[in-house]
Amino acid sequence: MSRRRIVERLLEATAGVRPSLMMSTTAAVIGRLADILLLVLAVAFLVALFEGETQGMVQLLWPLVVVAVVRAVAVYVEQYTGHHVAFRLLAEMRVDFYRKIEPLAPAAIADQRSGDLISRVVADVDRVEAFFAHTIAPAIAAIVTPLVVVGTVFLWVHPGAALLLIPSFAFVGVAIPLVGNRMGSNASAAARSSAGRVSAHLTDGIQGITDLVVFGHGADRTDELAALATAGSQAESDVAGVASVRSAANSLVIGLTTVGIFAVAMDLHADGNL
């Protein structure tokens, strides 16, 4: 099954929780915008402080407090509703898994390792939690927020500064994730497969520990588990390496964009246009 089809099926599973998911997404957008507005108000407050404008400082206090409270509420609502959606869907997926596999027992699953089945219904389903709780709402917010920011800067600050933001958002939001995904897809697949083998091996070993002790295979089983764990550790290291490269690339683009914005702003201010 293609990755696109997997995402489509996961989104189809949210049919019964769309209102909560919409609430989480809305809260995510509000929270991101509140973060930016807090920074803007804080800078304005510092400017008023250094210029000795006491009245301006007083006028900025209440907006700062209100935006901070709005941000806190938005973060709470996003996290609460997002996890409510995730945990409800995980429970439904586990029940559905059991309903599908029960009619097949025992003949159709006789050649399946019990540890592998347990790993699928527990560990593999748990992996989907990140998609429902930490992907859908943040992904939509990551699209809406830059559009609002660019539009606001274009209309209220200066078109040149807005145009400077566009390539930065394109790199951080599109180019780097696409390249990083291609770099890390094989490593991630290997890590998932390795984790499943370790879980299945450990579960089967615990369930059959009596037989292992009786027949003297405890040491061999331990060596096998150690080998699987070593392979898993290497796979996880490969995934972390790709994530580190992506993080460094994001930081570089953001840093260069910040310097560019300062340069444009100082130039515009010197010319009396800002």
Residue pairs with C-beta under 8 A, 6 or more apart in sequence:
10 128
10 131
10 132
11 136
13 89
13 92
13 93
14 21
14 85
14 89
14 132
14 136
17 84
17 85
17 88
17 89
20 81
20 84
20 85
21 81
21 82
21 85
21 136
21 137
23 77
23 81
24 77
24 78
24 81
24 82
24 85
24 136
24 137
25 136
25 137
25 140
25 141
27 74
27 75
27 77
27 78
27 81
27 137
28 74
28 78
28 137
28 138
28 140
28 141
29 140
29 141
29 144
29 145
30 70
30 71
30 74
31 71
31 74
31 75
31 78
31 141
32 141
32 145
33 145
33 148
34 67
34 68
34 70
34 71
34 74
35 71
36 145
36 149
37 67
38 64
38 67
38 68
38 71
41 60
41 63
41 64
41 67
42 64
44 56
44 60
45 57
45 60
45 61
45 64
48 54
48 56
48 57
48 60
49 57
78 137
82 132
82 133
82 134
82 136
82 137
83 133
85 132
85 133
86 128
86 129
86 132
86 133
87 129
89 128
89 132
90 125
90 126
90 128
90 129
90 132
93 125
93 128
94 121
94 125
97 120
97 121
97 125
98 121
101 109
101 117
109 117
113 200
113 204
114 203
114 204
114 207
115 199
115 200
115 201
115 202
115 203
115 204
115 207
116 196
116 200
118 199
118 200
118 203
119 196
119 199
119 200
119 203
120 196
123 195
123 196
123 199
124 196
127 192
142 173
143 173
146 165
146 169
146 173
149 165
150 162
150 165
150 166
150 169
151 162
153 161
153 162
153 165
154 162
154 163
157 274
158 264
158 268
158 273
158 274
160 264
160 268
161 261
161 264
161 265
161 268
164 257
164 260
164 261
164 264
165 257
165 261
168 253
168 254
168 256
168 257
171 249
171 253
172 250
172 253
172 254
176 246
176 249
176 250
176 253
177 246
180 242
180 243
180 245
180 246
180 249
183 242
183 245
184 238
184 239
184 242
184 243
184 246
187 235
187 238
187 239
187 241
187 242
188 239
190 235
190 238
191 232
191 235
191 236
191 238
191 239
193 235
194 228
194 231
194 232
194 235
194 236
195 232
197 228
197 232
198 225
198 228
198 229
198 232
201 224
201 225
201 228
202 225
205 212
205 221
205 225
211 217
212 218
212 221
265 274
268 274
